[in-house]
Amino acid sequence: MLWKLILAAFYIALAHGQFQGPPRPAGRILEPPVPVLCAQRTIHEKVNGKGYFYSWKDPRTASVEEDWLGGRNYCRQRCMDLVSLETSTENEFIKRRIVEGNVKYIWTSGRLCDFKGCNRPDLQPLNINGWFWTAELKKLPPTNNRAQNDWSETGGIKRPQPDNREFIQQNGAPENCLAVLNNFYNDGVHWHDVACHHRKPFVCEESESLLKYVRFTNPNLRV
């Protein structure tokens, strides 16, 4: 329950632009689903009953890259969300699709807790215990538990991920979002922390909670 309250604060903070990093256009928020777009959503593949959308496979988005919030909003408007790689099976499945598509990197829903309320003792230190899948409201295992995650062993400054490289090396934005990079540092296909304003292709997966909401509020719409 406490974790969900913190996530509620996350969405409020996101809506009011309270995160560190480069300024974003005024008024950007986490978008609600759009019923008609949910009904028209494109599904490239269904696995275990859940539909997936790959931005590089759709002619409308093949040449489009989004920042982390932009990717989430594209997905959410269609009753989906950025992919959460909660199991090794799903992680390996998505990695295969990245390699098959010759895609350099993608966004996931992974995020570092970096807003008011993240100073809780059980989240400290944040770089180890503060990562979570925003789409599923679930914490990731500690980053130093290498058997329970897929963080790369290297990056731009030759340190295990997450390394907050851009902030440390360039005094830039914190690397608070989780991307999957395809052998970008000759390290195979693995997770990396990346500053959230960078633009990347993305994978959406159907959100059962958003689908239930739209079906309940639009009973005459086939979603």
N, C-alpha and C positions, 0 to 999 in steps of 0.2 A: 504493500500500500504506500509506504513512504517513497519507494522508487517511482511509483506512478505519479505521486504528487510532485516529485522533482521534475519528471518529464512534462507534466502540465506546465510547470514554471518555464521549462525549456521552450515550449511552443509560444508562451506569452512573450518571452524574451526575444524569440526569433521574429515575432510579429512586430516588435517595437525596435528592432535593429540594435539590440544591446550586446552583440558579440564583437570581439576584437577583429581586426583585419581591415582590408581596404573598404572604403565606403560603398554601400550598395545604393541603388536607386531608391528614393523615398517610396514608402508604401508597399514594399515587398513583404508578402506574408506567406505562410504555409497554406496553400490553397485547399478548399474543400472539393469534394467530387462534383462533377458536372453530369447530371443524370444522362443527358443525351450522348455525351462522350463516353460514358460508361457503357451504354448500350451499343455503341459503335466501336468499342475498343478492339484493337488488332491483337490477336494471339498468334505468335509464331510457333509455339510448341506448348504442349500440356504434359506435365510430369506429375504423377501421383495426384491427378485431379486439379493441379494448380497451373494456370496459364502464365507464360512468360513472353515478354516483348523485348526484342533486341533492336536498339535504335539504328544500328548500322544495316539492318535488313529491310527497313521500311524506306521506300523512296522519299517520303516526306521528311525523314530525319536522318537519312544516310550521310548527309554532308553537314549535319547539325551537331554541335557539341554544346553542352550546357554546364554551368557551374552546379555545385552540389544542390543548392536550393532549386535551381531551375529544373534539374533532372527530377527531383522529388515532385515538384509541382506538375510537370508533364505527366508523370505516372499517376499522381493522386487525382487529377482531374478525370482520369479514366478508371477510377476505382482500383488502382494499383498503387504500388509504392516501389521505391528503389529496392533492389534485391537484398535480402538478409541471408548471409551464408552461415546458417545456424548449425548445420551438420556437415561432416566431412563428405558425405555423398553429394549434397547439393553444391558444396564448394568445388569438388572435382568436376562435377557436371558443368558448372558455369565456366570453369577454367578451360574445359575442352571446347566449349563454344567460342570462347575468346580466341583460342589458338586457331580453330577452324576458320574463323572469320578474319584472321590476320589483323586483329584489333590490338592497338598498342596498350590500351588501358580502359577501364570502366569505373564509374562510380558505383558504390554500394550504399546502403542506408547507414553504415557505420559512422559513428560520431563520438568525439570526446566530450564528456560532460564539462562544459566551459561557461556556465552561467550561474546565476545566484542560486545557492543551495548545494553547490557541488563541493563545499568544504566539509561535508560529512566525513567522520573518521573512517567509515568502511569504504570510502572511495579514494582514500589516500594511499600512496601517492597517485595522483590522477593519471599519470602516464602509464601506470600499471593497472590500476583498478577502475579507471573512470571511463572506459570505452563501452558503448552499448549500441544495439541495433535499434535505431529510432522507429523503424516501421513496425517492429514487433514488441517494443517496449521491454526489451530484454538485455541484460548486461552481457558483455563478452567475458570469457574467462580472463584472468590476469594475463597481461602481455608477457610476463616472464615465465608463464607455463607453456612452453613451446609445444608440448604434446597436444594441447587443447586449442591451438589456433594455427594460422598459416602466415604469420608475419615473416617477411623476408629476413634473412640473416645479414643483409647489407643494403646499402643505399648510396646516395650522393656523397656522403662523407664517410663511407665504409663502416657504418655502425649498424647493428641490428635495429630493425624497425619495431615500434615507431621511434623516430629519432628527432622529430621537430626540426629538420634540417634547415628549411627556409628561414625560420625565425632565428635560429642560432647563427647560420652562416651569412645571411644577408640582412639581418635585422628586419625581416619581412613579416608576413602574416603567420600566425601559428598554424601548424599543420594539424588541423582538428577534424579532418574528414578522412574516411577510409576508402581507398581505391585499390583495385586489383591491377597490377602492372604486368605486362607480358614481356618478360625478359629484358626490361628496360635497363637494368644494371648488370646484364649477363648473369642473372640470378634465378632464372626460371620464371614461373608465373606465381606470384605471391602477393600478399597484402602489403600496402605501404600507407603511411600517413601522408596526407597531401593537404596543402592549404585549400580551403573550400571554394575560393574564387576561381580556381583553374577550371577550364572547360574540357569536358570529356564526353565520349559516348557513354551510354548507360543501359542498364537492364532493369526492366520493371517486372514485378511479379504481382499477381492478383492479391488484393487485400480482402480477406473475408469480412473484416469489420466494416470496411467501406462499402462492399457489395451488400451486406445486410442492411446497412443504413439506407442506401439508395432504394433497395427493394421495398423496405418498410415505408419510406416516404413517397415512393412512386409506384404503387401497386399495379398500375395499369401499363407500366413500361417493362418491356422484356429486357432484363439485364443479365 
